[in-house]
Amino acid sequence: MPTADVRINARLTGDDALRYQQLLERSGGSASDLLRDALREYHAMHLRPQRDPLQLLAGYIGGGDGPEDLSSNYKAYLTEALDSKLPTRVQDAP
């Protein structure tokens, strides 16, 4: 793709003009440099390659170990696990 020069003329008013002037003074560069930097930053933030949500979760889906009926019997498994961690109770003598 050949590169072309593009000339931009824009009118900024109010707060936008003030922001532009502040950025221009802070950068110490030219108006063209400021616009190039702003365009590159905007491009990086808005045109990132989009990843498929399923692809993002691929490493997690079906990656765990455990019983097949865990989702329907999780309370019983949790109770069993907690009971195994608690010390056994000593029956009170009459």
C-alpha positions in Angstrom: 0.0 0.0 0.0 1.6 3.2 -1.1 1.9 6.0 1.5 0.4 9.3 0.7 0.8 12.7 2.3 -2.4 14.0 3.7 -2.9 17.7 4.6 -5.4 18.3 7.5 -7.1 21.6 8.1 -9.2 21.6 11.3 -11.0 24.3 13.3 -10.9 23.8 17.0 -13.0 26.0 19.3 -13.7 26.4 23.0 -12.3 23.6 25.3 -10.9 21.7 22.3 -8.8 24.6 21.3 -7.6 25.2 24.8 -6.7 21.5 25.2 -4.8 21.6 21.9 -2.9 24.7 22.9 -2.0 23.1 26.3 -0.7 19.9 24.7 1.2 21.9 22.1 2.9 24.0 24.7 3.7 21.0 26.9 5.1 18.9 24.0 7.4 21.6 22.7 7.0 20.2 19.3 5.2 21.3 16.2 1.5 21.1 15.5 2.1 18.3 13.0 4.1 16.3 15.6 1.3 16.6 18.1 -1.3 15.5 15.6 0.9 12.5 14.5 1.4 11.4 18.1 -2.3 11.8 18.9 -3.3 9.8 15.8 -0.9 7.0 16.6 -2.2 6.8 20.2 -5.8 6.8 19.1 -5.0 4.2 16.5 -3.4 1.9 19.1 -6.3 2.3 21.5 -9.1 1.8 19.0 -7.9 -0.5 16.3 -6.3 -3.3 18.4 -7.0 -6.8 16.9 -10.1 -8.1 18.5 -9.8 -11.6 20.1 -12.5 -14.1 20.0 -14.0 -14.4 23.6 -14.1 -18.2 23.2 -10.4 -18.1 22.3 -9.7 -16.1 25.5 -11.4 -18.8 27.6 -10.0 -21.8 25.8 -7.4 -22.5 28.4 -10.0 -22.5 31.2 -13.0 -24.4 29.7 -12.8 -28.0 30.6 -9.4 -27.6 32.2 -10.3 -28.5 35.7 -10.1 -31.8 37.5 -12.9 -33.2 39.6 -16.0 -35.4 39.6 -18.3 -35.2 36.6 -21.3 -34.3 38.8 -19.6 -31.5 40.7 -21.9 -28.8 39.3 -25.0 -30.6 40.5 -23.7 -32.0 43.8 -21.2 -29.3 44.8 -22.9 -28.8 48.3 -22.3 -32.4 49.2 -18.7 -32.3 48.0 -18.1 -29.0 49.9 -19.7 -30.4 53.1 -17.5 -33.6 52.8 -14.4 -31.5 52.3 -15.1 -29.2 55.2 -16.0 -32.2 57.5 -12.6 -33.8 56.7 -10.8 -30.6 57.8 -12.6 -30.1 61.1 -11.3 -32.0 64.1 -13.6 -34.8 65.3 -15.8 -33.8 68.1 -15.4 -35.6 71.4 -18.7 -36.7 72.7 -19.6 -35.1 76.0 -19.6 -37.7 78.9 -22.9 -37.9 80.8 
